[in-house]
Amino acid sequence: MSVDTELETRLHGGRLIARRLKAHGVTKLFTLSGGHIFSIYDGCREEGIEIVDTRHEQAATFAAEGWAKVTRTPGVAALTAGPGVTNGMSAIASAQQSASPIVVLGGRAPAMRWGMGSLQEIDHVPFVAPLTKLAATADSPDAIPGLVDDAFAAAMAPHSGPTFLDFPMDHVFSEGLDAGAPSGVLHDVLAEPIAPGDIDKVIALLDAAERPVIMAGTNLYWGRGEHALRELAEARGIPVYLNGQARGCLPADHDLFFSRARGDGLKGADLALVIGVPMDFRLGFGGSFGEDTKLVVIDRAEPARAHPRPVAVSLYGGIDATLRALVGEATPERTRDWVAHLRGKETEKREAERVELDDGRAPLHPMRLYRELGDVLDRNAIVIGDGGDFVSYAGRVIDTYEPGCWLDPGPFGCLGTGPGYALAAKLAHPDRQVVLLVGDGAFGFSGMEFDTLARHGVNVVAVMGNNGIWALEKHPMEFLYGYSVAAELTPETRYDEMVVALGGHGELVRTPEDLKPALARAFESGKPALVNVLTDPDVVYPRKSNLA
C-alpha cells in the first residue's frame, strides 16, 4: 500500500459536508428534521456544528438568510427532499432579491433508484436554479467537498446570493474521500478591486456639484462600504439617504444622515451617487430623482436589469475601494447651504409627525407605539420588521445606528420572515436586544416558530400591531372600489396567549400608558415574548411608492 493511500481519509457524505461547512466558518445549521439528511446531522454533530431545528422549512431557510444579514457571512439551511425543498423556495427567492449569501443543502431520493418512484422523488434543480447562483446535484460521494466549496464561493462572489446543492440519499450515506482544506481562498469583500472606469470623470462631477446626494442600499452593506461611505460623505459634505440593508451604515444621528427629507434631496440634487441600490419601485423606477439630476451608479457588479433612465457614469467593482477613490481634495464648505436647506426640511417634517407620535387614542396609533418602543431600544438593538402597513410605519420612524441592525422582507416582500430572522439574529448576538415587529397578518405565516424560540431558549421580544385587518390591502381596495374583500381578520385575537402556551411570555396592551411597562416585563422575562398591541384599524398609511 502506498503512503498516499495510507494517508487518505474516507468519511460518509454527511461528515464530508460538515467538515466543509466548518472549514468555511459555519457554526449553525438551520433545518427541520428529515430522513434524507440524517447523515448531514450526524456529520454536524461530530464536527461541533449546532443544529437548530424549526417548525417549518421556510423558517429554517429564512433563519439562514437572517444569519447572513446580521453577520455578512453565509447562512446555511438543510432541507429534506421534495416538500422540504419546496417549502424553502420563498426564502430562497427572498435571498435572491436581497443578494443574501446563503447555502441551501437539500436531501434527494437515491440515485440508484432514480425514476422508480422513491419517497419524495423530484428533481429540485430545474425549479431552484432560476433563483440561485449555483444549483447542482452531487454525482458521487467524492464530489461532495468540491461542490460545497463551489457553493460558498458562488454565494459570496458579487453579486452575492443563494446557492443550492442536493445530495442523493445513497451518496450522502456512503463514504467518499476527504480532500483536505477547501479549494481556493475564502472571499474577502474588502479586497475587491477598485471599479474600472472613469473615476476621474466622477471626481470632476463631484467637484462641480453644488447639490450632491448619496442614495445607498443593500449592496453597500454586502460590500462592507460603510466606513468609506462615511469618509466620502464627510470629506465632501454630501447628504446621505439609505434604504434596505444599508440602514445603519451611517448612524441616524449623523449630521449628514437624512430620511424624512428624501423627496426634497433626491428631486433637488444636481448629482446623485446611487450606490448598491437598484432603481426599482422603491426609487420610483428612477423617477424619485429630479429630471436634471446626473446619476452616477456604483455597485459591486453590473446590474441584472437595465437602468430605467440614463446614467452619466457606471462604476462596477469593490465598493470600499471605489468610494475611497472618490474622496478627492474637496471640502464640505461647498455644500454647506445645501445641507442646511435639507436639515431644515428634515426638522420640519419630523416636527409634523409629533401629533401622531403623541396620539393618545386606544386602540393605538402605530406611530405612538413606535415612539414608546424607541424609548427602550438600545443603540445596537437589532430590529426586524415582518408585516405590511405596521412595518411601513416602523421603517419611517425607527432609527438605526449600526450596520446589520435593521432587517425586513426586502423587495421580495414575503411575510413570515420575522421569526426566522429573529432566531438567527439572537443566536449570532445573544447579548443584544432583538426586537421583532410583526403584524397580526404576518404572525399567521410563522407564529408556531415561537415554539422554536422557546425550545432553543432564544429570548426575542416581539411587538405586534394587531388591527384585525390586512391593512396593506384593505385600505387601497376600499379607495379603488369602495369595498374590500378577503381583507378581514378576527379583531382582538389573543396571539399573546398562544405564545404563552408555546412556552413564552405574552401580554395584551390596549392603551398607550400600558405599553412601556409591558415592554419592560417582556425584556425582563428571559423568554421569547409577544406584546400584543391593539392598533387602530382606521389608520391609513400614507403610501407613496408605485408598487407596480
N, C-alpha and C positions, 0 to 999 in steps of 0.2 A: 504493500500500500504506500502510495506516495505521501510526502509530507503535506502537500496541498490538500489531499483528500482527508488526511487526519485532522486538519485544521478546519475543515468545512463544518458549519453548524446548520443542522436541519431542524426546523420548527414547524409546528402546524400553522396554517394560514392565518388564523386569528392572532397568534403570537407574532407572526411577521408583521401584520398590520399594526399591532400595538407598539412593537419596537420602533416602527417608522413614526407613528404618532408621537411617541416620547422624544425621538430624535428631533422632531420639528417643534418641540416645546409644548406639546399638548398635555394638559393636566386634568381635563374634564371631558367626558364623553356623554352627550345628551342622547337619550334613547327612550324607547318603550319596548318592553320585552317581546322577543320573537325568536322562535326556534332556529330560524335560518342564520341568526347572528350570534348564537351561543358561543361559538368559537372565538368571536371578537371579544366578548365579555371575558372569557377565560384568559385571553391574552392580556387584556387591560388589567385584570386582577393581578396577574403575575408581574406586570410592568409598573404597577403602582399608579395607574390612571383611574381617577374616581369615576364611577358610573353613576350618572344622575338620571333617574327614570321619571318620566312624566305620565300623564293620563291620556295623552293624545300625541300622535306623531307630529302634528302641526306644531304643538307647543315645544316639542323637543327640537325641531328644526328652527323655530323662532328663538329658542334659547341659544342655539349655536350662533345665530345671527346677532343676538344681543351680546354674546361674548365678544364677537368681532367688533361690535360697535363701541364697547367700553374699553377694550384692550388694544385695538388695532392689530390683533393677531388672529389667525384663522380659528373660527369656531368649528366644532366637529359634531355631527349628529350621525347616529347609526339607526337605520330603519329596516324593519323586516321586509320580506319580499311582498310584492303585489300591493295590497291596500296600505301597507306601511309606507311604501314609497309614494303612492298616490296621495295619501294623507299629508305628506310633506310638501306637496307641489306648490301650494300658495306661499309657503315660507321661502321656497327656492326662488319663486318669481319675485318676491319682495327683495331678496338679497340681490337678484339681478338688477332691479331698478334702483337700488341704493348702493350698488357697487360694493356690497359687503362680502369680504372674503370668507367663505365657508366651504368646508369639505363634507359632503354627504356620502355616507357609506351605506350601500343597500345590500340586503340579502337577495338571493336569487335561487330559483329552482335548480336542481343538479344538472350539470352539463351532460352527464352520461344518459340522462333520461329526457333531454330537451325535445319538446314536440310531442311527448307522450301523455301530457296532461297531469303533471305533478301538482301538488297543492300550491296555489298562488303563483302558478307559472305564467309569467307575462314578460315581454321584453321591454324593460324600462327605458332603455337608451333612446329609442326614437322619439318618445314624448318628453323626456327630460332634456335632451340635447338642445332644443331651441332656447332653453332657459339658462344654460350653463356655458362656461368657457371650455370645459372638457367633460365628456361623458363617455365612459368606457367600461368594458367588462373584462375582468381578469380571465385569460385563457388557460392559465395553469397556476399552480402554487408558486412556482419560481418567478412568475411575472409580477407577483404582488408588490414586493418592495419598490421596484422601479416605477410602477404605476402610481403608488401612493406619493412618491417623490414628485412625479409629474403633476399630480393633482394640487399639491401645495404650491408648486412653482406657478402654475396657471392661476390659482386663486389670488395670489399676491401680485402678479405682474399687472402693470397698468393696461387698461382699466381693470381694477380688481373686481372679484365677483365669485359666484358659486361654481363649484365643480362637483362631479358625481362619479362614483365608482360603484359597480356592483360585483358581487363575488359569488359565483355558483357554489352551492352548498358542499358539493363534493370537493371542490378545490380548497375552500376555506377550512375544511376539516382535515385535509390531507397535509402532508409535510412538504415543505419547499426549502430552498437554500436561502439562508440569511446572508444577504450580500454585503453586510457591514454598514459603514457610515452612509448617510444619504448622498446620492449623486448630486453634484453641483453645489452652489453656495446659496444659503438662505437669502432671500431677497432683502436688501437694505434700501428702504424707501428714501432715506436721506442721501443715498449715493446716486440716485437717479440724476443723470447729467442735465445741464442747462439746456433749455429748448433751443434747437437750431432755428434760425430765422432772423428777422430784422429787429434785434434788440435795440439797436441804435435808433431806429425809427420810433419805437415805443418810448424811449427816453426823450426823444425830441417832442413827441406828443405830450408827454407829461410835463416837460419843461415849459411848453406853451400853454398848457391848460390853466384856466382860471377857476373852473368849477368841476374838478375831477371827483369821481366817486369810485369806491370799490364795492362790487356786489359779488360775494363769495359764497360757495356752497359746499356740498358734501365732499367733493374730491380735494378741496383744500385740506380737509380733515384727514382723508386717507393718505394724502401726500405729505402729511406732517408739516404743513406750511404755516402754522400759527405764529411761530417766532419771526419768520421772515415777513409775514403779513404785518405784524406789529412794527417791525423795523421800517418797512416801506411806508406805512401809513404815518408814523410819527415823523420820519425824515421829511416827508413831502406835505404833511398836513392834509391827508386825504380822508374824508368821511368814509366810514365802513358800514356796510349792511351785510347781514349774514342770514342764511336760511339752511334748512336741512341739518345735516350732521355737523356743519360748520359752526353752529351756535355755540358760544363759549370760546371760540378761537380768538376773540378779543373780548375782554371782560365787559359785562353790561354797564359797568360804571366808568369805563374809559372815556376820556374826553372826545374821542373820535368815533365812538360807537353810537349808532342811531338805529332806531327801529320804527317808531311811530311816524317819523318824517320821511319814510321811504319813498312815497309817491313824489314829494317835493324834490328829494335828492336825485332820484333816477330820471325824472322828467326834466329837471332843471340843469342836469350835468352837461358840460360840453365834451367830457371824456369819461368813459366808464371802463374800468378794468373788470371784466367778467371772468371770475376765477373759479374753476372747478364746479361750475353750475350750468346746467342746460337751460336754454331759453324755452322752457315748456310752459304749461298753464300757470305755473307759479309766477312767471315773469311775463304773463300776457303774450306768450309766444313772440317775445321781443318788443311788444307794444308798451311795456312798462317804462321803457326808456324814451327820451324825447326824440322827435323826428330828426333833429340835427345832432344828436349825441353820437360822437365817434365811439365805436366799440372796439376794444382790444380783448380778444378771447385767450385765456391762459388755462391750460389743462394738462393732465398727465399724459394724455394720448389723444389722437383725433377722435371726434365725437362719432357716436353710432348713427346720429341723424344730422342732416344738413342744418345749418343755422337758418332760422326763419327770416332773417334780414341780413343785409351786407355788413361785413365787419372790416375794420381798417387793417388790422393785423391779427394773425393767429400764431400763438406760440405753444407748441406741444412738447413737453419734456418734464424734467423734475421741477415741481412747483417751488420747493425751497430754494434751489439754486437760481431759478429764473426770477423769482421775486427779489432776491438779494441783488441780482444784476441790475435791477431797475431803480435802485435807491438813488444812484447818481449823486450830484452835488447840490441839488435844490434844497431850499429851506422852507419850513412851514409858513413863514410870513406871507408868502404869495397867496395862500388860500384862507387867510385869517377871516376876512369878511364873509366868505362863502360858508365857512364852518360856523361862524356866529349866526348867520342867517338860518342855517338848518337847526342850530341849537335852539333858536327862538321858536321855530316851528315845532320841534320836538317837545319843548316845555309846554307850549300852548296845547298840544294835543294830549299830553299826559294830564294836564290840568282839566281838560274836558272830560276825562274819564272819572274824575273824582266823584261825581254824582253816583255813578254805577258802583264804584268801589265802596262807597259809604251806604249803599242802598240797604235799608233795614227790613225789607219785605221777608215774609215767610209764606210759602217756600222761598228759598234764597235765590237771589240773582247770582249767576255763575261768577260775575266779577267780584262780588262781595266774598264769595267762597275763596277765590284766589288771593284776595287781599289778606284774609285771615291766615291762609296757608303760608303765604310769603313771609309772614312774621315769625314762623317757626322753622323755616328751612335753613339748614347750614349753607355756607357759601359753596361747598363742594358736594352738596346733595345731588344725587342722580335722580332726575325727574323723567318719568316715562308717560307718554300720552297714548291712550288707546280709546278712541271714540271719535265722534263727529263734531257737532257744534260745541260740546263741552270742552273738547281738547282744542278746538279753534280758539276759544277764549283764552285757554292756557297759553297757547302759542303767542298771543298778543301781550300778555302781562306777566308771565313767569320769566324772571331774569336768570340768565345763565352766565357763569363767571369762569368756567374752566372747560376745556375740550372734553368731549365724551360725557357730558352731564345732562344732555337732552336727547331723548330717543323718542321717535314717533314712527307711525307706519310708513312714512316716506311717500314718494309719488305713487306707489302701487296702492296705497290706501286700504290695506287689508286690516279689518278689525280682528281682534283676538290675539294681536301680537304681544300685548302688555305683560301677562303673567310669565311668558317665556323670557322676554327681555328682562323683567324684574328678577327672575330666578338667577339668570346669568350675571346680572349686574351686582347682585348682593353676594354671590359666590366669589366674584372677582374682587369686590371691595367690601368685605364684611364689616369694616369699621365705619362705613359711611351710611348716611341716610339714603334709602332707596324708596322713592315715593311713586306709586302707580296712580295716575289719574285715569279713571275708567268711567265711561258712560254705562248706563243701565242696559243699553242695547249691546254694546261691546262685551259686557260681562257674560252675556249668554253664549258667546263663542268659546270661552275657555275658563269659565268660572270654576270648573272642577279642578283646575290647577292649584287652587288654594289647598287642596289635599296634598299635592306635590310639595308646595311650600311648607306645609305643616310637617310632613313626613321627614323632610330634609332639614328642618329647623331653621328655615330661612325667613327672618322676621322683616318682611316687606310691609310697608304701610300703604294701603290703597285708599283713595278718596274717590267716592262715587258721586257723580252728578246724576241724580235719579229724578227725571222729569216725566217718566211714564210714556214717552213717545220716541219715535225715530225722528228727531228734530231736523236733521240734515235733509230729510225727505219731506216731512210733513209741511213745514212752513213754505218751502218753494212750490210744492204741489198745490197748496191752497192759494198761493199767489197766482199761479198759472191757470188753475181750473176752478177755483172757488170751493174745492173739496179736496179731501185726501183719502186714500185707501192704503191698506197694508202699512199703516204708519203709527199704530197704537200699540202700547204695551200696558200691562196692568199697573195702575197707579200705586205708589207706596209699597211696592213689593219688598219684603224683608230679606233682601240678599245678605244682610249682615247676619241674620240667624242661620243662613246656610253656611256661612264661613265659620261661625261658632260650632256648628255641627261637624264640620270638617277638621276641627282642632285648632281653629284660630280665635282671634278676638274680633268682636263686632259690636257696633253701636249705630243707632239711628239718630240723626240730627234733623230737627225741624226748624230751628231758629238760628240766626247769626250768633247770638250770645252763647249758644251751646256748642258751637263748632270748635273753638280753640281748646276748651277743656277736653273735648272728645279726642282731638288730635294728640294732646299730651298723653292721655291714657293709652292711646294706640301705640305711640312710640315707646312708652314705658312697659307695655305688656310683654315684650320679648317674644311675641308670637306674630305670625302673619296676621294682619289686621285689615278690616274693612270698615271705614267710616262712611256710612250710607247717608248721604246728604240729600234731602228732598229739595229739588230746584224747580223754579217756576217754568211750567211748560209754555207759557205765553211769551217768554223772552225769545226774540228772534235775533240770531247772529247776523250782523251786517256784512254779508259776504260780498266780496268784490271780484274774486277770481272767476274767470270763464273756464269751467272745468273741461269743456269740450274743445 
